[in-house]
Structures are given as C-alpha cells and as structure tokens.
C-alpha cells in the first residue's frame, strides 16, 4: 500500500517541505541579513571605485574653492596650477615637471619647471630617481604625454602628483606667463 496525499495536502508548503529532507526554510531574519550584507558589499565597492576625495567633496567644497589643495592625485586647471606655483615657489617639497622635448621646453616653460623628456628612453629611470614623497605638478603641450607620464608615476609609487589639464596650450589660452 502506497501513501497518497490528500488533495489539500498536495500543494501545501508543509507537504512540499516534508518531501525534501534537508531543505531549510528561509526565515525573514535570514533574508534581511543576506540583503543587508549585499547592500554593504555594494556600498563598499562603490566607495572603493570613486576617485580619491570625491566622497568628502561636499564637506570640503567651500574650503577647496578658497585655497586649492596642492597634494594628492588630481587634475588642475592652468589657473589653479599658477596659484599653486605662486604659493609653493620656495617649497622644497614641491617641483614642477615639464615632460615635453628639450626643444619645446626651450620655447617656454612654467616658472621653475624642470625638463624630463617623456619620449626619452631614460624617462622611467629619471622619474625613478625622484623623491616619491614630494608633490609634483606635471604638464606637457596638450595634456596627452603628461597623462601617459602619470601612469609611470603611479607604477613607481608616487604619493602626490598634480596634472595640469590642457598643458601649455591651455596655459597660453589663459594668458599666463611662460619663462624662456
């Protein structure tokens, strides 16, 4: 004689659960905890992917506009770069780097800039010899070579590099002075 469930038992959750010996029911607490864990992972992932300083921008936005920060990894406009150069011109922990060719450098460069040619085979070695704890303002003609140079700075573990957007083209467009 085989067991046949009653018609009303056949579709009840109890009968279904009884047929699967090791199945566990999801409780509302377990579902809540799994959802909370998933939310925490999602928030942490977004936080890790955001650029540095973006999450705290609202708190410090007014202060950053009054005096531009001169440390960290970020892009700066020619106007911000000019202000930073003026503020830190006698600062030993700050250096302006021109990554254009020596001929381009000779045509005109930012105040106090040192030339390290990005297209030179010794570029990586020259950057490696720099102090990694200094703040560097890096620029080129248009921002293309200096953008690529930033990858080398990151690989070598530099802690504070500012990249001037638009290079000397944007600098000239803002009518800022160049040294010759």
C-alpha positions as CSV (number, residue, x, y, z in Angstrom):
1,X,0.0,0.0,0.0
2,X,1.5,3.4,-1.0
3,X,0.8,6.6,0.6
4,X,-1.2,9.1,-1.4
5,X,-1.5,12.6,0.0
6,X,-4.9,14.2,0.4
7,X,-5.8,16.7,-2.3
8,X,-5.5,19.7,0.0
9,X,-2.1,18.4,1.3
10,X,-0.5,18.1,-2.2
11,X,0.1,21.8,-2.8
12,X,0.7,23.0,0.8
13,X,4.1,24.3,1.6
14,X,4.3,21.9,4.5
15,X,3.9,18.9,2.3
16,X,6.4,20.2,-0.2
17,X,8.9,20.9,2.5
18,X,8.3,17.5,4.1
19,X,9.3,15.7,0.9
20,X,12.8,17.4,0.8
21,X,14.5,16.1,3.8
22,X,17.5,18.6,4.1
23,X,15.8,21.8,2.8
24,X,15.7,24.7,5.2
25,X,13.1,27.4,5.1
26,X,14.3,31.0,4.6
27,X,13.3,33.0,7.6
28,X,12.6,36.6,7.4
29,X,15.6,37.3,9.6
30,X,17.9,35.3,7.3
31,X,16.6,37.2,4.2
32,X,17.1,40.5,6.0
33,X,20.7,39.7,6.9
34,X,21.5,38.5,3.4
35,X,20.1,41.7,1.9
36,X,22.0,43.8,4.4
37,X,25.2,42.0,3.6
38,X,24.6,42.5,-0.2
39,X,24.0,46.2,0.4
40,X,27.2,46.6,2.5
41,X,29.2,44.9,-0.3
42,X,27.7,47.2,-2.9
43,X,28.3,50.4,-0.9
44,X,31.9,49.4,-0.2
45,X,32.5,48.5,-3.9
46,X,31.2,52.0,-5.0
47,X,33.3,53.7,-2.3
48,X,36.5,51.9,-3.5
49,X,35.9,52.8,-7.1
50,X,35.3,56.5,-6.5
51,X,38.3,58.8,-7.1
52,X,40.0,59.9,-4.0
53,X,38.4,62.9,-2.3
54,X,35.1,62.7,-4.2
55,X,33.2,61.2,-1.3
56,X,34.2,64.0,1.0
57,X,33.8,66.8,-1.6
58,X,30.6,68.2,-0.1
59,X,32.2,68.8,3.3
60,X,35.3,70.5,2.0
61,X,34.0,72.1,-1.2
62,X,34.0,75.6,0.2
63,X,37.5,75.3,1.6
64,X,38.8,73.8,-1.6
65,X,37.5,76.7,-3.7
66,X,39.0,79.3,-1.4
67,X,42.5,77.7,-1.5
68,X,43.3,74.9,-4.0
69,X,44.7,71.8,-2.4
70,X,48.3,71.1,-3.6
71,X,48.6,67.5,-2.7
72,X,47.2,64.1,-3.8
73,X,46.4,62.8,-7.2
74,X,44.2,65.2,-9.2
75,X,43.9,67.3,-12.3
76,X,44.2,71.1,-12.0
77,X,43.4,73.9,-14.4
78,X,46.1,76.3,-15.6
79,X,44.7,78.9,-13.2
80,X,44.9,76.5,-10.2
81,X,48.4,75.5,-11.3
82,X,49.5,79.1,-11.4
83,X,48.2,79.7,-7.9
84,X,49.9,76.6,-6.6
85,X,53.2,77.5,-8.2
86,X,53.0,81.0,-6.6
87,X,52.1,79.6,-3.2
88,X,54.9,77.0,-3.2
89,X,57.7,78.6,-5.2
90,X,60.1,78.4,-2.2
91,X,58.9,75.0,-1.0
92,X,61.5,72.2,-1.2
93,X,58.8,69.5,-1.3
94,X,57.2,70.8,-4.5
95,X,58.5,70.5,-8.1
96,X,57.1,71.5,-11.5
97,X,58.0,68.9,-14.2
98,X,57.8,69.6,-17.9
99,X,57.6,66.3,-19.8
100,X,58.0,67.8,-23.3
101,X,61.1,67.6,-25.5
102,X,64.1,69.9,-24.7
103,X,63.3,72.0,-27.8
104,X,59.7,72.6,-26.7
105,X,61.0,73.4,-23.2
106,X,63.4,76.0,-24.6
107,X,60.5,77.7,-26.4
108,X,58.9,78.5,-23.0
109,X,58.0,76.7,-19.8
110,X,56.3,77.3,-16.4
111,X,58.1,79.1,-13.7
112,X,60.8,76.9,-12.1
113,X,59.9,73.8,-14.2
114,X,62.5,71.1,-14.7
115,X,62.5,69.1,-18.0
116,X,62.3,65.4,-18.2
117,X,61.5,64.3,-21.8
118,X,58.7,61.7,-21.8
119,X,59.9,60.4,-25.2
120,X,63.4,59.8,-23.9
121,X,64.4,56.1,-23.2
122,X,65.7,57.3,-19.8
123,X,62.4,58.8,-18.8
124,X,61.4,55.9,-16.4
125,X,64.9,55.9,-14.8
126,X,64.9,59.7,-14.3
127,X,61.4,59.5,-12.7
128,X,62.5,56.6,-10.5
129,X,65.3,58.8,-9.1
130,X,62.9,61.4,-7.9
131,X,61.7,61.7,-4.3
132,X,58.4,59.8,-4.1
133,X,57.2,61.9,-1.1
134,X,57.3,65.3,-2.9
135,X,54.4,66.9,-4.7
136,X,54.9,67.2,-8.5
137,X,53.0,69.3,-10.9
138,X,53.3,67.6,-14.3
139,X,52.4,69.1,-17.7
140,X,53.2,68.9,-21.4
141,X,51.9,70.7,-24.5
142,X,48.3,69.4,-24.6
143,X,48.0,67.0,-21.6
144,X,48.5,63.8,-23.7
145,X,52.1,63.0,-22.8
146,X,51.7,64.1,-19.2
147,X,48.6,61.9,-18.9
148,X,50.7,59.0,-20.0
149,X,53.5,60.0,-17.7
150,X,51.1,59.8,-14.7
151,X,50.9,56.0,-15.3
152,X,54.6,55.8,-14.7
153,X,54.3,57.9,-11.5
154,X,51.6,55.6,-10.3
155,X,53.5,52.5,-11.0
156,X,56.6,53.8,-9.2
157,X,54.6,54.7,-6.0
158,X,54.5,58.5,-6.0
159,X,52.1,59.9,-3.4
160,X,51.2,63.4,-4.7
161,X,51.0,64.3,-8.4
162,X,49.0,67.1,-9.9
163,X,48.3,67.0,-13.6
164,X,47.7,70.3,-15.5
165,X,44.8,69.8,-17.9
166,X,45.4,71.2,-21.4
167,X,49.1,71.7,-21.0
168,X,50.8,74.8,-22.3
169,X,48.1,75.3,-24.9
170,X,45.6,75.9,-22.1
171,X,48.2,77.9,-20.2
172,X,48.7,80.2,-23.1
173,X,44.9,80.5,-23.7
174,X,44.6,81.7,-20.1
175,X,47.2,84.4,-20.8
176,X,49.6,83.1,-18.1
177,X,53.3,83.9,-18.3
178,X,56.0,81.4,-19.5
179,X,59.7,81.6,-18.8
180,X,62.2,81.3,-21.6
